[in-house]
Amino acid sequence: MQTRLTAGDAELTINPDNGCRIEGLRIGGTEVLRQGERYGCFPMVPWCGRTENGRFRNGVTVHRLPVNAPPHAIHGTVRDLAWKTARTSATEAVFVCELGDPWPYGGRVTQVFELAEDSLALRFGVESYDDSFPAQAGWHPWFLRNLGRGGQDVRVDFAPAWQEERGENHLPTGRRIDPLPGPWDDCFGMPDGVDVTLTWPEELELKVTSRAEWVVIYDEQAEAVCVEPQSGPPNGLNTHPHLVTPIDPLEVESTWSWRRL
């Protein structure tokens, strides 16, 4: 069953049964997200992007994950699960999801949505019940390239400190390079926090911000542009692990704010 939040002329639609993804964000009656079962905006937990060959290490233990983007495992597990509704109001909704098989550790993910007239606040909490484990969290929104009202295509503006060099296996090599022009399916470092502006000229400006330091930009499809704030780079379970413990959860937030042009 869908959950709808409204604030002013902004309307957010969430489907907890389909991975707790945002199915739509309408601003003044205009949809800004690509529609479809696989699109909208889905959560990436407990890892973001690709994990090399579906393997990661926790101490001396090597774990195997389902290879759903051969030869790698991609975008976590919770986007494929049904979430439980914890609470809702007109402008806020909270959902929870249990971590488990095929993820080898028990835990819980909480996702919070708070809608205002000119912004959407998103928050993740990733908790461990018993064992400590490495984890990542982030969002994968599909913003429409064109809003379909006869206007221009979206422009993406940001000033990263570096770009992660992408190897032939589509993973960061570990080398940081000066940012290259698009098209991109690439990870960028923003050590002062993610700050990316999408502008549909003479229509809408939408800013994606986060205290997280990593963002993946994907704009290789004609229909949409993805701006993905996340707690670490692709393959981060192996290269930049954030250890979640029973007393130290992983917490990540992002805000989308907009204004009419």
N, C-alpha and C positions, 0 to 999 in steps of 0.2 A: 504494500500500500504506500502510495506517495505521501510525502510530507511537504506542505507548502507554507512558506514564511512570506509575509508581506510587510513592507515599510514604505510609506508614501506610494510612489509609482514603481517601486522595485518589487519583484516577485521571484523567489527562489524555490525551485522544486528539487527535492531529494528523494531518492529511491533506496531505502535501506535494504530491500530485498535484492537489489542489483549492485552489491558491493558498496552500499552507502555512497553512491556517486551522486553528484549534482547533475540532474538531467537537464536543467534549464535555469538561466538567469535572464529575466526580462527587465529591461530598464525603459520606462516610458512606453511599454508595449513592444519594444524591439528586443528580440532574442540575440544574445551575444555569444552563445556557445553552440558548437556544432551538435546537431541532433542525431540520435541513434543509440542503440543499445551499448556500443563500445565507446561512446564519446562522452560529451558533457565534461565532467571533471571527476576523475576517480582517484582514490587514495593509493599511495605507494607505501606499503608497510608489509613486512619488516625490512624490506630493502627497496632501493630506488634504482631504476634502470637495470642494466645487465650485471649479473654476477657470473664471473668467468667460469665457463664449463659447468655451471650449476654446482660449484663447490665453494665452501668457505670453511675456515678453521676457527675454532674456539679453543684456545690453548693448544693442546696436542691432539685434540679430536677434530677430524675432518668430516664434514657433513655434506651430503648430496641433496640437491634440490631438483625438482622437476625441470627438465630442459624444455621450456615452452617457447623459446626463441632460439632454435639451434644455432650454434652449439651452447648457448647460454640460457640461464634462467632470468626472467625479466619481470620487474615491477611488483614483486611481492606476492602475497597470497590473499590479502583481505579484500581485494577488488572482486574476487570470485566467491565471496561468502555473503550470507545474509546477516545483517546486523540487527541488534535489538534496540528498540527505542527506550531511552532512559527517561527523557522528559521533553516536552515541547510547549511552546507558547506561540503567540502571534509572530514573534521576531527571533526566537531562539529555539534550537533543537540540539539534543545531545544523544549520541548513539554509542553503543559499545559492541565489541566483537572479541570473541575468544581466539587466542592464538593456539595452534595445534597442528597436527599432521596436515600437510607434509612439512610444516615448520617443526623442527625437532624440540622446541621448548614451549612450555606452558606460560601463558601470560594473557594480558588483556590490552586492547586498544580502545581508547576513547576518542571520539571526534566531536567537536563542538562547532556549531554554526551560529553566528550572531549577525543578523541583517539589520542595517540602518538605511535611511533614505539614500545615502550617498556612499555606502561602503558595505563590505562583507568581511567579517573577521572569522578566520578558520584556526582551529587549534587541534593538535594531536597530543595524546599522552600514551606512551607505550610502557607497560608495567610487566615486571617478571614476578611470577608466583614463588619460584624456588631457586632455580639455577640462573646464574648470570649468563648473558648472551650479547653478542654484537647485534646492532640493529640500526636501521635508517628509517626515516619517515619523510614524506613529501607529497605534493599534489601534482596531478597531471591534467591540467585544463586544456581543452581544445577550443580556442577562441576563433570565431568565424573570421576568415580573411576579409570577407565583404559582408556588410550588414544587410544587403539585399534591398536597399532603398534607393539605388541609383547613384550611390556615392563611390568614393575611391576605396581602394584596398587599404588595409591596416598598415601602419608604419610602426616598426619596433625600434625603440631607442633605449640604450643602456650603455654604461661605461665600465666594463669589467676590468679588473686589475690584470687578469690573465685568462687565457684559454687553455684547457687541458688538451694536449696533443692527442689526437685520436689515431690509434693504430689500425692496421688492416683487419684486426679482429673486432673492431668497433668499440674498443675499450680504451680508456686513457693509458698512455704509455708511462705516465709518471713524470713526463717532462712538461713544464709550463712554457707556453709560447705567447707572443703578442697576439691579440685577437685578430682573427682573419675575417674577411667579408663573407657573408652568407652566399648561398643557402647553408643552413646549419642543421646538424643533428649532433650538437656539441655541448659540453659542459664548460661553464665559466666560473671563475672565482671572483666573489665580491666581498672582501673581508670586512667591509663596513656594513654589510647587510645587503640582501637582494633589493634592487630598485630598478624596475623595468617599466617603461611607459609604452602602452599601445595606443596609437592615435588613428582613428578613422576620421580623416580630415573633414571639417565642417559638420561632424556628427557627434563624436564621443571620444573622450580621453579616459583611459582606464589604467591605473597604476597598480602593479603587483609588487608588494614590499614584504620583507621578512627579515628577522634577525639572523636567519640562516645565512650561510656564506656561499652557498652553491646554487647555481641555476642552470638548468638545461634548456636550451632553445632549440625547438624543432619546427622548421618551416618548409619542409620538403614536399608537403602535400598542397594541392591547389586549393582545398576547401578551408583549411584552418591553419592556425599558428599556435604552437604550444609554448608556454612559459612556465617552467616547472621548478619552483623553489623547493629545495630539499636539504637534508641535514648532512649530506656528504655526496661525493661524486659517484658516478657509475663504478661498480665493482668495489664500492666502499666498505662492504663487509670484510674484504681482504686487505684493503689499502688504508682506510681511514675508519677503523671500527670505533663506534661509540658503544661502550659497554653498559648495558642495562642491568641493574641489580635490583633485588627486592626493596632496597631503600633509596634507589637512585633511578627514577624513570627517565625516559627520553621524552622531552617536551619540545614541540616545534609549533610555530605559529606563522600565519601569513595574513595579510590584509589586501583586499582589492578595493580600491577607492576610485570613484568616477565623477566626471563632470561633463555636462553638455557643452558642445562647441557651437 
